[in-house]
Amino acid sequence: MAKNMNNFDKETNRFNISSLKWNVKENELPMWVADMDFLCPDAIYQALLERLNNKTYGYSIIPDSLYDSYMNFYRDRHHLSFAKENMLFSSGVIPSTSSIIRRITAPGENIILMTPVYNIFFNSIVNNGRFISEVPLKYENYKYDIDFCLLEEKLAEYRTNLLILCNPHNPIGKIWSKEELAKIATLAKKHNVYVISDEIHCDLTNPNKEYVPFFNSCSEAKEIGISLISPTKSFNLAGLQTSMIIVFNQYLYNKINRGINNDEIAEPNFLACVATEVAYNQCRDYLDDLRKYIFSNREIVKNYFEQHIKEIQLIDGEATYLLWIDCSQITHKNSKLLAQHIRNTTGLYLSEGSQYGSCGKTFLRMNIATQKFRVLDGLERLKEGIRSYKES
Ligand SMILES: Cc1ncc(COP(=O)(O)O)c(C=O)c1O
């Protein structure tokens, strides 16, 4: 069989399937939520079809082969080893995050976020009656770094016992180094703070770069860390609701295990394990091709901005298909107005940066996990939207 079954240029039509991303007008172009427009790997489609053909759709167990697929994939791909005893199935990274917050922190306590960061973390904290303790990342010359002095100050506050880390970091696309992760883990341990490391974007790195699992940073990480992993971003399976919690500390494992069962998020739907196993066991080539495609899209955008939209600056990301765009030369107030203007005048739907924390308020986020012709269309629309915004 020819190797290149993965034609990421192939146009997909996601209208009329109740897609969240494509719940837009016909002339609009959605480049917002983290969801890809590509066909999933053929092997996953075939396995799902085979399962559907059985025509019985009752309750499912979690087979040992699911745990094996995670263990083998993470060992081979990310040099991270864990055992079945360290793993807990959950129906999503955010359901896990919210459940863990409820189990290992108390109402009124602080949870640290390094902002700008994935917006739904804010909801998980606030909706559970906890407070956000914000540690804005330092931003200089279009680069982000951790403000370790401020981080330690916040970790030391007596009402703080959890930090949520995004590794790699959505929306800035940064891969944290082993040293940075080890410093976070050591400081967290020193101040008795647990760390959730959301690693959902870990497979989608620049083809020449690898992420560092939080657990591989230093020995303290295994004492205080909880990693959340999933094939849903990497293979576009978010609608199947499948993820894994990895935890080495037995006390935490027991607490989290009770929490997710209590919250009824510990059981899979009948397709979740089927798709995950095939993804991890058989679709590694797909992932390699996908990374190349996404990073060539990133290059297209970078060159386009340099040539045609000089007033905006693309932040140099090494992971994710989400681009973080500095629009401070165009808007000092709030990119919400800019995003609304672009959508109203051109139909291009981007995410406005203030969703990711107030330090994101002059940014836009653009999802480039789509066919190249759509990326080019999006760029034309963006250029036009910015031109007319400046004149308005
Ligand atoms: C950093 C991050 N975590 C979690 C999620 C959502 O995970 P799930 O669908 O498993 O709840 C997303 C989706 O965009 C994300 O970007």
The ligand as a MOL file (V3000), in Angstrom:
LIG
                    3D

  0  0  0     0  0            999 V3000
M  V30 BEGIN CTAB
M  V30 COUNTS 16 16 0 0 0
M  V30 BEGIN ATOM
M  V30 1 C -4.2620 22.4110 27.2280 0
M  V30 2 C -5.5690 21.7110 27.0130 0
M  V30 3 N -6.0330 20.8650 27.9510 0
M  V30 4 C -7.2030 20.2090 27.8040 0
M  V30 5 C -7.9750 20.3840 26.6840 0
M  V30 6 C -9.2850 19.6640 26.5710 0
M  V30 7 O -9.1410 18.3360 26.9290 0
M  V30 8 P -10.4020 17.3500 27.0270 0
M  V30 9 O -11.1770 17.5110 25.7660 0
M  V30 10 O -9.7750 15.9970 27.1700 0
M  V30 11 O -11.1690 17.7560 28.2370 0
M  V30 12 C -7.5360 21.2620 25.6800 0
M  V30 13 C -8.3500 21.5010 24.4820 0
M  V30 14 O -8.1890 22.4340 23.7650 0
M  V30 15 C -6.3060 21.9270 25.8430 0
M  V30 16 O -5.8230 22.7720 24.9270 0
M  V30 END ATOM
M  V30 BEGIN BOND
M  V30 1 1 1 2
M  V30 2 1 2 3
M  V30 3 2 2 15
M  V30 4 2 3 4
M  V30 5 1 4 5
M  V30 6 1 5 6
M  V30 7 2 5 12
M  V30 8 1 6 7
M  V30 9 1 7 8
M  V30 10 2 8 9
M  V30 11 1 8 10
M  V30 12 1 8 11
M  V30 13 1 12 13
M  V30 14 1 12 15
M  V30 15 2 13 14
M  V30 16 1 15 16
M  V30 END BOND
M  V30 END CTAB
M  END
